[in-house]
Amino acid sequence: MLMMKERRAAIRTLRGWAISVLQEAGAIRECEEHGWMQDRADPHARERALVIARQDPPVGVSSDDAVTEVRDVLDSVGDTCPECPPD
């Protein structure tokens, strides 16, 4: 069987691409009940996401713009779901 590099799904927006990269790196997760993105506060996962953005930005996007978008998404995501009751 021929081994090929796994391709990411086509993403329509830069923000959507950044969310996908952050999920792939394990930096954010989705609330299972409500679907809100949550920051996992994992510095290693954040760094993995930034490395992906630098090394493999979407076609037509500079690595600086890709890194900026990943950081912008991280800045917009909280660590709790706004719809879940507090513990």
Summary of the structure (lengths in Angstrom):
residues: 87
radius of gyration: 14.1
end to end distance: 49.3
largest distance: 49.9
contacts: 206
relative contact order: 0.21
helix: 45%
strand: 7%
